[in-house]
Amino acid sequence: MPRDPLMEPIILWTRPQRESEASAQAARLRCPPHQAVIAPLFRIVPAKYDPAVFDGAKGLILTSANAVPGLPALGALKTWCVWRKTAAAAREAGLDAIAAGREAGELIDVLRAERPEGPLVYAHGVHWSRDIVAALPELTIHGVAVYESRACPIPADLSDRLSRAGRVYAPLYSARAATELARQPGVVSLSGLVPVAISDACADALPQPLRARAIIASGPNGDAVIGALAEAMSQDAPAA
């Protein structure tokens, strides 16, 4: 019997558009058949800053590819990145970039071990979950916000579609994303919604009904979130 796509579970991707598209592509390769719905809760906009902060910089730190479009021309400046996709975006911009870990903690360990000569600049968003500057007081690092992720509502007609779905998986990559998702009309009452959180702190930002059924990824990185999704969906999938 041919499968009915309308009966398949939904993965609700709420990251900014580019990250959602990349994550959805990865999930298609690793997860059971599903419908991918992209409904960003945030849009990326440039932040105003003084470019003089980059004068004399000996290196750059990036924890998100969203910072790259907001950077001034820096030539082949040595750049330490979280995640290979961030490093790839930085290299496309001409930077001498390496992936120095899958999450901020790993990046901090690498920088602490290498002790690069400063000053370094940490280019980040207005909202952040880990203060790299404070974590490495032994290094000379200047932080600057070069972009902002502004909250935006999911489409009004989406709630109807989600309410009709048997199961909706919602990958969440930050406590802020968890809070914003729970604010969307009708979301908390969706009995089939399963949050898949990148960390305990992310899950703890959910209201209790959603927190109680949240799945926590095995590590604070994108691979672990996709892995948790794949495992949960495989357990829920009907037998062939």
Rosetta blueprint (number, residue, H / E / L):
1 M L
2 P L
3 R L
4 D L
5 P H
6 L H
7 M H
8 E L
9 P L
10 I E
11 I E
12 L E
13 W E
14 T L
15 R L
16 P L
17 Q H
18 R H
19 E H
20 S H
21 E H
22 A H
23 S H
24 A H
25 Q H
26 A H
27 A H
28 R H
29 L H
30 R H
31 C L
32 P L
33 P L
34 H L
35 Q E
36 A E
37 V E
38 I E
39 A L
40 P L
41 L L
42 F E
43 R E
44 I E
45 V E
46 P E
47 A L
48 K L
49 Y L
50 D L
51 P H
52 A H
53 V H
54 F H
55 D L
56 G L
57 A L
58 K L
59 G E
60 L E
61 I E
62 L E
63 T L
64 S L
65 A H
66 N H
67 A H
68 V H
69 P H
70 G H
71 L L
72 P L
73 A L
74 L L
75 G L
76 A L
77 L L
78 K E
79 T E
80 W E
81 C E
82 V L
83 W L
84 R H
85 K H
86 T H
87 A H
88 A H
89 A H
90 A H
91 R H
92 E H
93 A L
94 G L
95 L L
96 D E
97 A E
98 I E
99 A E
100 A L
101 G L
102 R L
103 E L
104 A H
105 G H
106 E H
107 L H
108 I H
109 D H
110 V H
111 L H
112 R H
113 A H
114 E H
115 R L
116 P L
117 E L
118 G L
119 P L
120 L E
121 V E
122 Y E
123 A E
124 H E
125 G E
126 V L
127 H L
128 W L
129 S L
130 R L
131 D L
132 I H
133 V H
134 A H
135 A H
136 L L
137 P L
138 E L
139 L L
140 T L
141 I E
142 H E
143 G E
144 V E
145 A E
146 V E
147 Y E
148 E E
149 S E
150 R E
151 A E
152 C L
153 P L
154 I L
155 P L
156 A L
157 D L
158 L H
159 S H
160 D H
161 R H
162 L H
163 S H
164 R H
165 A L
166 G L
167 R L
168 V E
169 Y E
170 A E
171 P E
172 L E
173 Y L
174 S L
175 A H
176 R H
177 A H
178 A H
179 T H
180 E H
181 L H
182 A H
183 R H
184 Q L
185 P L
186 G L
187 V L
188 V L
189 S L
190 L L
191 S L
192 G L
193 L E
194 V E
195 P E
196 V E
197 A E
198 I L
199 S L
200 D H
201 A H
202 C H
203 A H
204 D H
205 A L
206 L L
207 P L
208 Q H
209 P H
210 L H
211 R H
212 A L
213 R L
214 A L
215 I E
216 I E
217 A L
218 S L
219 G L
220 P L
221 N L
222 G H
223 D H
224 A H
225 V H
226 I H
227 G H
228 A H
229 L H
230 A H
231 E H
232 A H
233 M H
234 S H
235 Q H
236 D H
237 A L
238 P L
239 A L
240 A L
